[in-house]
Every structure is written in C-alpha cells, then in structure tokens.
Amino acid sequence: MNKLGRLILVLLIVAAFPLGVMAADGDGDKDKENLTTPEHGKISPGSGFAVGGACVGAGLAAIGGGYAIARVGGHCIESMARQPEAAGSMFAPMIVTAAMIEGAMLFAIAVALLAVLKTL
C-alpha cells in the first residue's frame, strides 16, 4: 500500500471514530433499571471524545517514543561502526538518552490515562 492509501485509511478511521462514540452513547435506558447508582454508565459524546483524544495521545506518545529510541540506537550503532574505538564512550550516553526518551513517553501515557480516569 502506498503512502496515499495509508493516509486515506487513517483519515477514514479517524473520521469514523466520532460515529462510534455517538452510537455507544445511544439509548441505554433499558440497562439503567438494573444499576444501583443512577450515574453509572452515563457517558456523553463530549466525554467520549475526551477519552478518544487521550487514547490517541497515548498512542502517539508511544509511537513517537519508539521512533525516537530507534533513531538514537540506530545512529549510535552507525557511529560505532564508523569508529569502533569510540564505542565505549558512546554506549553510556546512548542508554541515558534512550532512558530519558522512555521516561518522557511513559509520562505522556500516564497523563493520558489520568485524563481518561478523570473523564469517567
């Protein structure tokens, strides 16, 4: 699949997401009589969009973090291949940089999950 096809597929998925959120919000009156708390299960389209946005944000953070760690590792290995005598001095900064990227990525995912918990 070429780049244009992938872009169209992603846009169709993103465009279909709000329809799924609105359909999930539909008429749930038949389930309300079996619940002990009246506010249980009430999700508005606005909160559905917030949850969806948080999930997309967490996914983008994971993808971006993985891509950044791959670039750091790849460039470090390439540098080690060009100058094998400097491999020892490059390894520790590479690991520290990857750990910093992973920490930022996990922080972004935690913030997105907190947003989901606050919304629900």
Secondary structure, DSSP 4 states (H G I P E B T S, - for coil): --HHHHHHHHHHHHHHHHHHHHHHHS--HHHHTT-SSTTTT---HHHHHHHHHHHHHHHHHHHHHHHHHHHHHHHHHHHHHH-GGGHHHHHHHHHHHHHHHHHHHHHHHHHHHHHHHHH-
